[in-house]
Amino acid sequence: MMRIILFYIYFLPILSLAETPVLTIYAPDYFVSEWGPGPKIEQEFEKKCNCDLKFIPGEPLSRVMLEGKSTNADILLGLSYDNILKARQLNVLGNLDFEYELPELPINWEDNTFLPFDWSYLSFIYDNTKIDNPPKSFIELANDPRDYKIIIQDPRTSPSGLALILWIKSVYGNNAFEIWSKLSSKILTVTKGWSESYGLFTSGEAEMVLSFITSQAYHEIAENDLTKTALIMDEGHYVYVELAAKINKSDNEDLSNEFMEFILSEEFQNIIPLNNWSFPVKLPKENWPIEFQNLPKPKNSIYLDEKKSSEIKLTAIEEWLEAMSK
């Protein structure tokens, strides 16, 4: 009898733990960090799933490209729209098993593999104590005689940097090289990623940085700082969408499907604005923080489908490199 009691005392907790299903999600560092949305999403989903949600930080697509079909991931979270053709061609992703609507996304989206969960408009953020009467178009920005500096991200390593050159190329076509040639004298530095750029900007190294319209809301809400303003361009703004996709594997399919549906739940969507500092795709605008509701909005939403984006990407990067080297 004593042996049976000891068995239950020592081994039952281990057996119970072993039976708990694990959902492995690859997500970017910023998403998984303690100030990102990951920890709260993990807490909310584990209330529902009776599972262990495990985030693995890093660049999701790069990791899966290395691992291929042997990947440990069940879900990829934080994929950039401009790289989904590359992700699709890996042939490791599964299809969604439910229909959905994205009422707050400003572009039409129909896809049974990639699910948007948040978005923002790409924008320059400027210090309004240092720049009065800012330019209202890329032409004005390129020709502005004032001596101020801008920090951007490298399109070869940064999704936001890539989105910028696609934005300019989609608006100006063959004249994009001329825009970059004139802008190059205003570029203080080009960083590998967004975090480094924004850190330099907030430390006062430059007057303007490539970021997102929602960065203005961050400063207003988190820092009570009204000196950082999104620059609104007359040409319209590039829509930057973050996506989720599930890996095609049968052993965890039900749990993966459950999480994909959870992405559009009120619990998940409520976490996005004040933790990922982006617009949620489904949460009604009236439920957004008032600072998000009051953000300046562009007249037009610029969007390239994955085929068009893939077609012009290499040319746009080459033009940018040539212009920046002069």
C-alpha positions as CSV (number, residue, x, y, z in Angstrom):
1,M,0.0,0.0,0.0
2,M,2.8,2.4,0.9
3,R,4.5,1.8,-2.5
4,I,1.3,2.8,-4.2
5,I,1.0,6.0,-2.2
6,L,4.6,6.8,-2.9
7,F,4.1,6.2,-6.6
8,Y,1.2,8.7,-6.7
9,I,3.2,11.3,-4.7
10,Y,6.3,11.2,-6.8
11,F,5.3,10.1,-10.3
12,L,1.7,11.4,-10.9
13,P,2.8,15.0,-11.2
14,I,5.4,14.0,-13.8
15,L,2.9,11.9,-15.7
16,S,0.4,14.8,-15.7
17,L,3.0,17.2,-17.0
18,A,3.9,14.8,-19.7
19,E,0.4,14.6,-20.9
20,T,0.0,18.4,-21.2
21,P,0.1,19.3,-24.9
22,V,2.7,21.9,-26.0
23,L,2.1,24.5,-28.7
24,T,5.4,25.9,-30.1
25,I,5.2,29.3,-31.7
26,Y,8.1,31.0,-33.4
27,A,7.8,34.8,-33.0
28,P,10.2,37.8,-33.3
29,D,12.1,39.0,-30.3
30,Y,10.1,42.1,-29.7
31,F,6.9,40.0,-29.7
32,V,8.1,37.6,-27.1
33,S,9.9,40.1,-24.8
34,E,8.4,41.0,-21.4
35,W,7.1,44.3,-22.7
36,G,5.7,42.7,-25.9
37,P,2.3,41.0,-26.3
38,G,3.7,37.5,-26.1
39,P,3.4,36.9,-22.3
40,K,-0.1,38.2,-22.1
41,I,-1.2,36.2,-25.1
42,E,0.4,33.1,-23.6
43,Q,-1.5,33.7,-20.3
44,E,-4.9,34.2,-22.0
45,F,-4.6,31.2,-24.4
46,E,-3.5,28.8,-21.7
47,K,-6.7,29.7,-19.8
48,K,-8.6,28.2,-22.7
49,C,-6.5,25.4,-24.1
50,N,-5.3,23.3,-21.1
51,C,-1.9,23.4,-22.8
52,D,1.6,24.8,-22.5
53,L,2.2,27.6,-25.0
54,K,5.9,27.9,-25.7
55,F,7.3,31.0,-27.6
56,I,10.6,30.6,-29.4
57,P,12.2,34.1,-30.1
58,G,14.0,34.9,-33.3
59,E,13.1,35.6,-36.9
60,P,10.4,33.0,-37.7
61,L,10.9,32.7,-41.4
62,S,14.7,32.4,-41.3
63,R,14.5,29.7,-38.7
64,V,12.0,27.6,-40.6
65,M,14.0,28.1,-43.8
66,L,16.9,26.4,-42.0
67,E,14.8,23.6,-40.4
68,G,12.5,22.8,-43.3
69,K,9.9,20.1,-42.7
70,S,11.7,19.0,-39.6
71,T,10.8,22.2,-37.8
72,N,9.6,22.1,-34.2
73,A,7.2,25.0,-34.8
74,D,3.5,24.7,-34.8
75,I,2.8,28.3,-35.5
76,L,4.7,31.2,-37.1
77,L,3.8,34.6,-35.8
78,G,4.9,38.0,-36.9
79,L,5.6,37.2,-40.6
80,S,6.0,40.3,-42.8
81,Y,3.6,40.6,-45.7
82,D,6.4,41.3,-48.2
83,N,8.0,37.9,-47.6
84,I,5.0,35.7,-47.7
85,L,5.7,34.4,-51.2
86,K,9.1,33.1,-49.9
87,A,7.3,31.5,-46.9
88,R,4.6,30.0,-49.2
89,Q,7.3,28.4,-51.4
90,L,8.7,26.4,-48.4
91,N,5.7,24.1,-48.7
92,V,5.5,23.5,-44.9
93,L,2.4,25.6,-44.2
94,G,-1.1,24.4,-43.6
95,N,-4.4,25.9,-44.5
96,L,-6.9,27.5,-42.2
97,D,-10.0,25.5,-41.4
98,F,-12.3,28.5,-40.7
99,E,-13.7,31.5,-42.5
100,Y,-12.9,35.0,-41.1
101,E,-13.5,38.7,-41.6
102,L,-11.0,41.6,-40.9
103,P,-13.2,44.7,-40.6
104,E,-10.5,47.0,-39.5
105,L,-7.8,46.1,-42.1
106,P,-7.8,48.9,-44.8
107,I,-7.1,46.5,-47.6
108,N,-9.0,43.5,-49.0
109,W,-7.6,40.2,-47.7
110,E,-8.5,36.7,-48.8
111,D,-6.1,34.0,-48.0
112,N,-6.5,30.5,-46.5
113,T,-2.9,30.2,-45.3
114,F,-1.8,33.6,-43.9
115,L,-3.9,35.3,-41.2
116,P,-3.3,39.0,-40.4
117,F,-3.4,39.9,-36.7
118,D,-2.4,43.5,-36.7
119,W,-1.2,46.3,-39.0
120,S,-0.1,49.9,-39.2
121,Y,0.8,52.5,-41.8
122,L,4.5,52.9,-42.5
123,S,5.5,56.5,-41.7
124,F,8.4,58.7,-40.7
125,I,8.2,59.9,-37.1
126,Y,9.7,63.4,-36.6
127,D,10.5,65.5,-33.6
128,N,8.1,68.5,-33.9
129,T,10.3,70.6,-31.6
130,K,13.0,70.5,-34.3
131,I,11.1,70.4,-37.6
132,D,8.4,73.0,-38.2
133,N,6.0,72.8,-41.3
134,P,7.3,69.3,-42.3
135,P,7.2,68.1,-45.9
136,K,3.9,66.6,-47.2
137,S,5.3,64.4,-49.9
138,F,8.4,62.4,-50.8
139,I,9.2,65.0,-53.5
140,E,9.0,67.8,-50.8
141,L,11.1,65.7,-48.4
142,A,13.7,65.0,-51.1
143,N,13.9,68.7,-52.1
144,D,13.7,70.1,-48.6
145,P,16.7,72.5,-48.2
146,R,16.7,72.3,-44.4
147,D,19.6,70.5,-42.7
148,Y,18.1,67.7,-40.7
149,K,18.9,64.0,-40.7
150,I,16.8,60.8,-41.1
151,I,17.5,57.3,-40.0
152,I,16.1,54.3,-42.0
153,Q,16.5,50.6,-42.0
154,D,18.2,48.4,-44.5
155,P,15.7,46.7,-46.9
156,R,18.0,43.7,-47.1
157,T,17.7,42.9,-43.4
158,S,14.6,44.8,-42.2
159,P,10.9,44.3,-43.1
160,S,10.2,48.0,-42.5
161,G,13.2,49.0,-44.6
162,L,11.9,46.8,-47.4
163,A,8.5,48.2,-47.1
164,L,9.9,51.7,-47.5
165,I,11.6,51.0,-50.8
166,L,8.5,49.2,-52.1
167,W,6.4,52.2,-51.0
168,I,8.5,54.6,-53.0
169,K,8.9,52.3,-56.0
170,S,5.1,51.7,-56.2
171,V,4.4,55.4,-56.1
172,Y,7.2,56.8,-58.3
173,G,8.1,53.8,-60.6
174,N,11.1,54.7,-62.8
175,N,11.5,58.0,-60.9
176,A,12.2,56.2,-57.6
177,F,16.0,56.3,-58.2
178,E,15.8,60.1,-58.5
179,I,13.9,60.3,-55.2
180,W,16.5,58.2,-53.4
181,S,19.4,60.2,-55.0
182,K,18.1,63.3,-53.4
183,L,17.1,61.7,-50.1
184,S,20.5,60.1,-49.7
185,S,22.1,63.3,-48.4
186,K,19.5,63.4,-45.6
187,I,20.1,59.9,-44.5
188,L,22.3,59.9,-41.3
189,T,22.6,56.2,-41.1
190,V,21.0,52.9,-42.2
191,T,20.6,50.3,-39.5
192,K,20.1,46.6,-39.7
193,G,16.7,46.7,-37.9
194,W,14.0,48.9,-36.5
195,S,15.0,48.8,-32.8
196,E,18.5,50.2,-33.5
197,S,17.0,53.0,-35.7
198,Y,14.4,54.0,-33.1
199,G,16.9,54.0,-30.3
200,L,19.2,56.4,-32.1
201,F,16.2,58.7,-32.9
202,T,14.9,58.8,-29.3
203,S,18.4,59.5,-28.0
204,G,18.5,62.6,-30.2
205,E,20.8,61.5,-32.9
206,A,18.4,62.5,-35.7
207,E,15.3,64.5,-36.2
208,M,13.3,61.8,-38.2
209,V,13.2,58.0,-38.3
210,L,11.4,55.4,-40.4
211,S,8.7,53.8,-38.3
212,F,4.9,53.5,-38.1
213,I,2.1,55.9,-37.5
214,T,1.2,54.1,-34.3
215,S,4.6,55.0,-32.9
216,Q,3.1,58.4,-32.2
217,A,0.5,56.7,-30.0
218,Y,3.2,55.0,-28.0
219,H,4.9,58.3,-27.1
220,E,1.6,59.9,-26.2
221,I,0.4,56.9,-24.0
222,A,3.5,55.4,-22.5
223,E,5.6,58.6,-22.1
224,N,3.1,61.4,-22.1
225,D,5.3,62.9,-24.9
226,L,3.6,65.0,-27.6
227,T,6.8,65.9,-29.4
228,K,6.9,62.9,-31.7
229,T,4.6,63.1,-34.7
230,A,3.8,60.9,-37.7
231,L,4.6,62.5,-41.0
232,I,1.5,62.1,-43.3
233,M,2.3,62.0,-47.0
234,D,0.0,63.2,-49.8
235,E,0.8,60.1,-51.9
236,G,-0.7,57.8,-49.4
237,H,1.0,55.3,-47.0
238,Y,2.1,51.7,-47.3
239,V,0.1,49.3,-45.2
240,Y,2.4,47.1,-43.1
241,V,0.6,43.9,-42.1
242,E,1.8,41.2,-39.6
243,L,0.7,37.7,-40.2
244,A,0.4,34.3,-38.6
245,A,0.5,30.9,-40.3
246,K,0.4,27.3,-39.0
247,I,2.8,24.5,-39.9
248,N,1.3,21.6,-41.7
249,K,1.7,18.8,-39.2
250,S,-0.9,16.4,-38.0
251,D,0.2,15.7,-34.5
252,N,-0.8,19.1,-33.1
253,E,-3.3,20.2,-35.7
254,D,-6.3,20.7,-33.4
255,L,-4.3,22.9,-31.0
256,S,-2.9,24.9,-33.9
257,N,-6.3,25.5,-35.3
258,E,-7.6,26.6,-31.9
259,F,-4.8,29.2,-31.6
260,M,-5.3,30.5,-35.1
261,E,-9.0,31.1,-34.3
262,F,-7.9,32.7,-31.0
263,I,-5.9,35.3,-32.9
264,L,-9.2,37.0,-33.9
265,S,-10.7,36.7,-30.5
266,E,-11.5,39.8,-28.4
267,E,-8.9,38.7,-25.8
268,F,-6.0,38.5,-28.4
269,Q,-7.1,41.7,-30.3
270,N,-7.4,43.7,-27.1
271,I,-3.8,43.0,-26.2
272,I,-2.4,44.3,-29.5
273,P,-2.7,48.2,-29.3
274,L,-0.9,48.8,-26.0
275,N,1.6,45.9,-26.2
276,N,2.5,45.6,-29.9
277,W,1.6,49.3,-30.6
278,S,-0.3,48.4,-33.8
279,F,-3.9,48.5,-35.0
280,P,-5.8,45.3,-34.4
281,V,-7.5,43.8,-37.4
282,K,-10.8,42.9,-35.9
283,L,-11.4,44.9,-32.7
284,P,-13.8,47.7,-33.5
285,K,-12.3,51.2,-33.7
286,E,-14.5,52.5,-30.8
287,N,-12.8,50.0,-28.6
288,W,-9.3,51.2,-29.4
289,P,-7.5,53.5,-27.0
290,I,-8.5,57.1,-27.8
291,E,-5.0,58.0,-28.8
292,F,-5.2,55.3,-31.5
293,Q,-8.6,56.6,-32.7
294,N,-7.2,60.2,-33.0
295,L,-4.0,59.3,-34.9
296,P,-3.6,61.1,-38.3
297,K,-4.7,58.9,-41.2
298,P,-3.5,59.1,-44.8
299,K,-5.9,59.6,-47.7
300,N,-4.8,56.5,-49.5
301,S,-3.7,53.0,-48.4
302,I,-1.0,51.6,-50.6
303,Y,-0.8,47.9,-50.9
304,L,1.1,45.5,-53.3
305,D,0.0,41.9,-53.7
306,E,2.7,39.3,-53.1
307,K,3.3,38.8,-56.9
308,K,3.8,42.5,-57.6
309,S,5.9,42.9,-54.5
310,S,8.2,40.0,-55.5
311,E,8.5,41.4,-59.1
312,I,9.8,44.8,-58.1
313,K,11.7,44.0,-54.9
314,L,15.1,43.2,-56.5
315,T,15.0,46.2,-58.8
316,A,13.9,48.5,-55.9
317,I,16.8,47.3,-53.8
318,E,19.3,47.7,-56.6
319,E,18.1,51.3,-57.3
320,W,18.3,52.1,-53.6
321,L,21.9,50.7,-53.3
322,E,23.1,52.7,-56.3
323,A,21.5,55.9,-55.2
324,M,22.8,55.6,-51.6
325,S,26.3,54.9,-52.8
326,K,26.6,58.2,-54.7
